[in-house]
């Protein structure tokens, strides 16, 4: 019998030749926010090695007020399309699928870089790692940022990629979901359903734009490792609700947030 890891796998509308995947991370190889030759070759070697799918662009930025301050990709304008199209063509020649992760950092970014725009977040809760005080998002901010996600996802499809992964976790969607970073008293806060409203509207609109022939995934925090943060019972309930919505093809799960003292002290960085 063949090793199950080497058998083809159906993920939404996409067939992957095997179950070996390089998940999203940020190698800080972007040049001016773009995946130029060095960045592409980093993933191309994995494709040549036989993996079924490589996931690029850890925390790729969808909005100008979430700039590429940590060396991640900038997918907030059509400028990225030629680079991504070339990237996808090179990966596809190796019979490998390519998916890009997109994100808005929310309170995790900084104001004194990029276009020097205010940091925004669901609530005015300071982020312990980067120490910025965010502006509370109003309804126009929410509508604009969701539109930025939709536009970024559309650019991935137009550039010939196979899918997009939305980073929830400690970034903006996760900040809405977690009770320690969402202190709102409107319809985007309160109980679990209220705190899920932003990400459900986001997933709904991305799905409406891209349809069923383009894979949409979500990188999801299952437990914050904070007493006052998201707990696994609520996280699991949120996954069940999103699954029932039918907007996400797969969940990519992790534990802990990189903006917490627990994760900063115990970050699982492998030896080089």
Helices and strands as residue ranges (DSSP letters): G 4-6, E 9-11, E 14-16, E 21-22, H 37-48, E 53-61, G 78-80, H 81-92, E 97-103, G 106-108, E 120-121, E 135-136, H 139-158, E 163-167, H 172-177, H 192-210, E 215-221, H 232-245, E 250-254, H 261-265
